[in-house]
Amino acid sequence: MANHKTLNDLKSNAKKVAIEILNARLADAIDLALLTKQAHWNLKGPQFIAIHEMLDGFRASIDGHVDTIAERAVQLGGMAHGTSQTVAEKTTLKPYPTDISKTKDHLAALIERYGAVANSVRAAIDETEEAGDADTADIFTAFSRDLDKNLWFLEAHVQEKE
């Protein structure tokens, strides 16, 4: 729901739908950023340094998208809801295991969660496009491309040919 007046002439229903979806995906994106660092700090085993450094890049990418998503909600007259309390309440991701350290366990947990966010962001592209907000759909398209690439990188670590 729009909270602030703006001269943005997007229809009010499109704004309402987009703000709601932006905040839903914002919670998931912040959660994904946090759990990416959880894995980055705690993984141990084969290919440690490669995965450790790769996850730093993933986090930086997600942080850029988090900012863009949050700012779009405000541009449309809404509020961005990115507090830890809101994220904990609204994320659609399963809790990340905090008792794992093996590289393979972190990769499995990350693959599951990156896949879930990528799929929900892809749905958000269609939902915001249908609502009439091509700009928000474009924001989600950019995020989707990065998520798909990161998911591919994660999956490639566990998909060896024998």
Disulfide bonds with the S-S distance in Angstrom:
none
